[in-house]
Amino acid sequence: MAITSDQLIFPGRVSFDTLSCIILAMKRIVRRIIAAFISLLLVSLAVFALVSFSSGDSSAHVLAEDASPEAVQAYREAMGLDDPFFLRYLGFMRSFFSGRWGESVSGAAVSDLILHRIPVTLSLTLVSLVLSLLIALPLSLVPLKRRSASGMAVTAFAALSAACPLFLSSLLLIIVFSVLLGLFPVAGYIPLSRSLSGWLSSVFLPSLSLAILHSSLYIMVLRRALKEGMESKPALVYASFGMRRNAIARSAAARPALPVMTMLTAETLASSLAGSAVVETVFALPGAGSLLVDAALSRDVTLAGTIVLLCAVMTIIFSLLSEAVVFLLDPRERRGK
């Protein structure tokens, strides 16, 4: 049997194609890490500047209304509020990356506040992801014909869901399912460790509000991907043999849509973390999103900046993981196309 040049250089193990894929993957990882670092710097700088330069500071929320100017000045000096902006920013970044996040204006440790609130936000994120898939996947398989009534209804639902503000859909869900029907509590949170049914009832409506918004993106993108898959050569071959349309969609169009699903899942997780601030405020849930709102209102730069930076880090991690999965699933990505 003839021996190729690949086997002479990499005996029986690695071919040039495999090596090129590895090099391409490493280049992408390096580029993404550099882009992620720049994104973190820009996000942290923007948030720190917005909270720092907004009207008033944390002294108005910590000290009494009749506090003397001397007391206010002493507080500002103790908290470093009179230091130059970039000096305070560099101190904040150094504390964040060292893991010593300091204290909030209330005196509590920032790490303790976030760790206490993060289970609520993670519950909303995971439940909303499951509900998004349960809503979007069946609707995405509705007949893709251009003038079908069911297809037009699904498209209209996706458009309305995307256009409806998150706080409005949350209020509508409260009015219908909590006030009128009395099926779910209006507000509040019950930990999973206390009661499974109570936990599910307290997170269902907030998660459904997020899921309605996210499912619209799933539906529009998946239906487009499925439509392109239905027009591919394998789908046309299956149709020539008389295979049903739904079976063709599952066999010939679903697999090419897997990379799209992966990217959408990462975007859903990231946007759930960002959208939790609105939902948690409306439903009075003690999560990291409502903590961010409280920190912004009290001009707590350290707490607000840490939460936003953590969300940015999680978003970047989800993005990197999804790109790695897409790289493995899609041969076109491995060929650099």
N, C-alpha and C positions, 0 to 999 in steps of 0.2 A: 504494500500500500504506500502510495506516495506521501511524503511528509511535507507539509506546507511550511512556509516561512514563519507563520504564527507559532507553530508547534516547536520550531527550532528555538525561538526566542522565549516563549512561554510554554514549556513542555506540558502538553495535555491539560493545562489548567485555564489559562486566561487568553482569550483571543483579542485581536486589535479592536473589534467591535465592543467587547466588554470593557476594555481599558478606556476607550473613548467615552463610553457611557459613564464610567466612574469619574473621569476627568470633567465631563460636562456637569455631573451632579455636584462635584466639589466646587466648580466655578459658580454655580447657582447658589450654593450654600454661602460662599464667601460674599457674593453680591448682596444676598438677602440679609446677612448679618450686618454688613455695612449700612444698608438702607434702613434696617431696623434701629440701629444705633442713632442714625441721623433723625429718624422719626421720633424716637424717645426724647432726644434733645429738644426738638421743635415743640412737641406736645407739652413737655414739662415747662419750657420757657413761656409758652403761651398761657398756660394755666396759672403759673406763678405770677406772671405780669397782670393778668386779668384780676386775680384776687387781690394782689398787692396794690394796684393802682385804682381799684374801685373806691367809691366814696366811703369814708370812714375806715376804722380798723377794729381789731378785736377788743380794744380797750372800752369801746362803747357797749359791748355785750358782756364784759366781765366785771367792770367796775360799776358802782352805783351811779345813778343819774346825777346826783349832787356831788360827785367826786371832785376834789379840788384839782386845779391845773397841776399842782406839784405831784399829786398822786398819779395823775395821768402820765406825766412826764417820767416819773419813776417806773411806771409799768412799761412804757415804751422802751426805756433804756434796758430794763431787765429782759424783755423779750427780743431785743435787738431790732426793733421796728425803725429806729433812726439810722441804722447802718445803710450803706449804699446798696442799691438793688442787686447788683451782680455779686456782691459779697454775700448777701443773704441767699441768693440763688445757688451759688457754688457750695455754700454750707448745707443747703437742703439736699443737693444732689450727692454730696459726699456722705451725708447721713443715710440717704435712701440706699445707695449701693453698698454701704457697710452694714446695713441691716439694723442700725440704731436710729429708729424713726422719731425718737423724741416724744414729747408730750403735746397734747392738744391744749387749747386755751382753757379748757375745763380742768386741766391738771391730770387727766387720765392718760395712760400710755397709748399712743396711736396704734401700736401693734395689738394691744388688748381690745381696743374698740373695733378694729377691723376684723379680728378673728372671731369676735362675738357676733358680728353682723353678717359675715360672709356666708354661713350656711343658708340663710334665707335667700340670698341672691343666687346661690348655686342651685337651690331647689327650684326657683322660678326658671332659671336657665335650662335645666335638664327637662323639667316637665313641659315647658313651652316647646322645646325641640321635639319631644315625642308627639305632642299635639299637632305641631306643624306638619310632621310627616304623615300623621293619620288623616289630616285634612287634605294635604296636597297630593299625595300619591294616588288615591282613588280618583280625584278630580282631574289629574293629569292624563289619565287613561280614557277620559270621556272622548267620544269620537272626534277626530281631528279635522273632519270636513269643514270647509270654510263657512258654509251656510247652514250648518246643522243648528237646531234650536238649543240643544244641550251644550254644544261647544260655545255658542254665543253667551249662554247663561254663565258658564264657567269663566269665560273671559271677562264678563261684566263683574262677576264676584271678585275676581282678582284685581280689577281696576279700582273698584270701590274700596276694597280692603287696603290697597296701597295708598289711596288718597285720603282715607279717614285718619285724622290725628289720633295718636295713641291715647291721649287723655279722654277724647270723646268716646272712643270705643270702650274704654274702661268704664266711663260713667253710664253708657248704655247697658253694658252687661250688669252693672250694679242695679240699675232701675228694673231690668227685666227679671233677672234670676235671684236677686236678693230682696228687693222691695216688693215687687208684684208677686213672684212665685214663692219666695222664702226658701229657696233650695240651698243657698250658700250664705255664709256670713258677709256682712257689708264690709267689715274691716277686721284687722287683727291677724295674729299668726300663732299657730299651735305647733310646737316642735315635733318632729317625727318620733323622738324618743318617748314622748308622752302619749301620743295616740296616732296611729296610722290613718284612721278615717278623719280625725280632726285635722291632721296635717294636710291631707289631700283636699279637704273641703276649704281650707284656708288659702291654699296656693292655686286651686283650680281656675278660678275666675281671673286672677292676675296673669297666670300662665296662658290662659285662653286668649286674653287680650293681646299678648305678645305673639301668640301663635297665629292669630288672624292676620296680623301685619306681615309676619314672616312667610306664611303660606302663600301669600300673593306672589312673592318673588319666586318661590319654588314652582308654583303653577305656571307662571309665564315662561320661565327659563326651561323647565322640564318639557312643557308642551312644544316649545320650539325645538329642543333637542330630539324629542320623540318624532316630531314631524320630519326632521332631516333624516333620522334613522329609518323612517318608513319609506323614504324615497331612495334609500341606498340599494345597491345591487342585491345583497342577501335578502332584503325584504321583498324586492320584486320577484326573486326566485321563489320565495315561500308563497307569495300571492299567486304565482302561476300554477302552483300545485294545489290551490284551493284552500290554503290555511286561513283560518279566521283572522280578522283584523287585530283583535286583542291578543291573540296568540303570537302574531307577528310582532306586535309592539313589545311583548315580553321577551321574545327570543332575539330579535334582530335589532331592536332599537333601545332596549333597556341597558344592555351592556355598554354601548358607546356613551350613554348618559351617566355612567358611574363617576367619571372624573368631574362632571358638572355637579353631581350630587355631593361629592366630597368638598368641592369649593363652597357650595351653598351651605353645607353644614357648618363649615368653619366660619362663614359670614354670619350665620344665624347665632352661633355661640357668642361671637364678638358683639353683635348688635344687641343681643339679649342683655349682656353686661352693661351696655350703654343705656338701653331703654329701660332698665330696671329702676332708674331714678324716677322716671315719670310714674310708672306703675306702682312702685312702693309708696310714693307720696299719695297717690289717689286712694290706695287701699290701706294706708296707714300701716305698712309692714316695716318691721325693724331690720331692714337690710342695709347693705353697703350703699345702695343708690340713695336711699333717704338720708343716710349718714352724710353722703356727699352734699346733698342739698342743705342740710343743717350746717355743715362746715362752711359752705359758701356764704350762707346768710350771716353767720357769725364771724366772717372774715378770718377763718382759721386756715391760714395759708399752708401750714405743715400738713394738716389732716386732709384738706382738699387735694393738695398736690400729690400726696402719697396715694390716695385712692385712684386718682386719674392715671397716675403713672403705673400703678398695678394693673389697671384695666388695659392700658396700652401694652404692657408686657404680655398679658394673657392673649390679647388680640394678635400680637406678633407671633406668639408660640402657636396658636391655632393656625395662623396663615402658613407658617413654616411646615407644620405637620401635614396640612392639606396639600401643599405643593409636593411634599415628599411622596404622599400616597398617589397623587396624580401622576407623578414621574414614573411610579411603578406600574400604574394601570394603563397609561396611554403610551403606546409605542411611538407616536409622533413626538411626544415630549423627549423621549430618550434619543431620538434622532436629531433633536434640536430644531424641530420645525414648529 
